[in-house]
Amino acid sequence: MPPGRERVWPGLLGRYLVLVVVIGLVATSAYAGFDADDRPVVVRLAVTAFVMVVLIHIHSHWRRALDWAPPSAFEQARRAEPVEPKVASVLVRLQQQVEHAVSSRRYFAEVFWPRLVQLGEARGTRDRLPDDPPRGRWRKRGPSLAVIAELVRRVGGER
């Protein structure tokens, strides 16, 4: 509960009294200006205006009350920072090796390609790989990720 909420009622009743007086004055002048058939509509509009102001006030009061309330366990869990997924260090190293093989032709030809050939020989799929390592388009870059993915698919074989 926020501080200073003890003496709200006298001020609130005073404001509603002023609202009733203002709406009453406007409705009385409109009531006098309309025909007898339209006067019930003026009274209904005045009452509707007063009820709408009261409902808006009640709605805002309950919204603020929800904001003042301490968060529930569900809200605390929803606001908690998500936990970083743990990835095996082997997968992180493999990803770094593939990225380095794409960015460096020398690394691909001297480190990555021999490992790929060795893996193909161990799995019995060496004949699916070309004899020479593929080259990238640019002078110092290795082959693209698509080419490396195709080579790994060939070594893995369709089982």
C-alpha angles and dihedrals in degrees: 000000000000121000120263097033096123099089101040099112101067092052092043093051090048092053091048090050090053089048092052091049093049093046089045093053093048092045093047093053091046090045091055093048099051130076121260091258093057099043095089088057090056091052091047092050091050092050091045091052091051094047091048092053090049092048092049090051093049091047093051090046092055091045090055090046089056090050091051094050116096112256117265123238089259092054091047091051091047092052094046118111113260115250116249110246113247113234122194112256090232090062092047091052091048091051091050091049093051091047090049091048089056094048098044126046091193093054090048094049098042104033115012100040095051090050090050092049091047091051090049091052091049091051094041094244100107091115090065092063123079117250095240124047113255118251130227125239094250126063100247101026128092126229121298125269090254091057092047091048090052091050092050090048090053092050091047091052128203107282 
